[in-house]
Amino acid sequence: MRTTIDRAGRLVVPEPVRGKLRIRAGAEVDVDERDGVIEIRPLAALVRVAETETGPAIEAVEPLPVLTDDVAQELATRDARAARTYARLGIAHRLVGA
C-alpha cells in the first residue's frame, strides 16, 4: 500500500492496516529502521496488577478495543501460521492460550 509523508514527517497509515492491527487514533507505536526499512509496530497494551476480591488480576491501563470473533479468528490463524513456520525451521513455539 502506498502512502505519503508530510513536511512534518507524519505518515498516514492506511485504514485497512490500522483496522487489521487494531490501531486507534492516539495509539503509540514503536518505529525502528532496519537495513533501510522502516518498521512500525503497535505497542503492547499497558497493564497493571489490581487487587480484587478473588486476588490479584491484570487490568488494562486504558480501554482496549473490543475483541470481535473476526479479530479472534485472524489472531488464531496468524498464530497457527507462525507455529507451522517455526516447526518447519525447528524453532520451539507455544500457541497462545495453549
C-alpha positions as CSV (number, residue, x, y, z in Angstrom):
1,M,0.0,0.0,0.0
2,R,1.3,3.4,-0.8
3,T,1.0,6.5,1.4
4,T,2.9,9.8,1.8
5,I,4.9,11.5,4.5
6,D,4.1,15.2,5.0
7,R,6.6,18.0,5.7
8,A,6.4,17.4,9.4
9,G,7.4,13.8,8.9
10,R,3.9,12.4,9.7
11,L,2.9,9.2,7.9
12,V,-0.7,8.2,7.3
13,V,-1.2,4.5,8.0
14,P,-3.9,3.3,5.6
15,E,-7.2,2.4,7.3
16,P,-7.1,-1.3,6.2
17,V,-3.7,-1.7,8.0
18,R,-4.9,0.2,11.1
19,G,-8.1,-1.9,11.2
20,K,-6.2,-5.2,10.9
21,L,-3.7,-4.3,13.6
22,R,-6.4,-2.6,15.8
23,I,-4.5,0.7,15.9
24,R,-6.7,3.6,17.0
25,A,-6.1,7.3,16.8
26,G,-3.7,8.4,19.5
27,A,-2.2,4.9,19.9
28,E,1.6,4.8,20.5
29,V,3.7,2.8,18.1
30,D,7.4,1.8,18.0
31,V,9.4,3.0,15.0
32,D,12.7,1.4,14.0
33,E,14.9,1.3,11.0
34,R,16.5,-2.0,10.0
35,D,18.6,-2.4,6.9
36,G,17.0,0.6,5.1
37,V,13.4,-0.5,6.0
38,I,11.1,1.5,8.4
39,E,9.4,-0.8,10.8
40,I,6.3,0.4,12.7
41,R,4.9,-1.8,15.4
42,P,1.9,-1.1,17.7
43,L,3.0,-1.1,21.4
44,A,1.6,-3.7,23.7
45,A,-1.2,-2.6,25.9
46,L,-0.2,-1.1,29.2
47,V,-1.5,-3.2,32.1
48,R,-1.3,-3.1,35.9
49,V,-1.9,-5.6,38.7
50,A,-5.0,-4.7,40.7
51,E,-6.2,-6.4,43.8
52,T,-9.7,-7.9,43.6
53,E,-11.9,-9.8,46.0
54,T,-10.6,-13.1,44.5
55,G,-6.9,-12.0,44.4
56,P,-4.6,-10.1,42.0
57,A,-5.8,-9.5,38.5
58,I,-4.3,-7.8,35.4
59,E,-6.2,-4.9,34.1
60,A,-5.6,-2.5,31.1
61,V,-4.5,1.0,32.0
62,E,-6.5,2.3,29.0
63,P,-9.6,0.8,27.4
64,L,-8.8,-1.9,24.9
65,P,-10.6,-2.3,21.6
66,V,-13.4,-4.9,21.5
67,L,-12.2,-8.4,20.6
68,T,-14.6,-9.5,18.0
69,D,-15.0,-13.0,16.6
70,D,-13.4,-11.9,13.3
71,V,-10.3,-10.4,15.2
72,A,-10.0,-13.6,17.3
73,Q,-10.1,-15.8,14.2
74,E,-7.5,-13.6,12.5
75,L,-5.2,-13.9,15.5
76,A,-5.7,-17.6,15.8
77,T,-4.9,-18.0,12.0
78,R,-1.8,-15.9,12.3
79,D,-0.6,-17.9,15.4
80,A,-1.2,-21.2,13.6
81,R,0.7,-19.9,10.5
82,A,3.6,-18.9,12.8
83,A,3.6,-22.3,14.5
84,R,3.9,-24.1,11.2
85,T,6.7,-21.8,10.1
86,Y,8.6,-22.3,13.4
87,A,8.1,-26.1,13.2
88,R,9.5,-26.1,9.7
89,L,12.5,-24.1,11.0
90,G,12.9,-26.3,14.1
91,I,12.1,-23.4,16.5
92,A,10.0,-24.1,19.6
93,H,6.7,-22.2,19.6
94,R,3.8,-22.3,22.0
95,L,0.3,-21.4,20.7
96,V,-1.4,-18.6,22.6
97,G,-3.7,-20.0,25.2
98,A,-2.2,-23.5,25.0
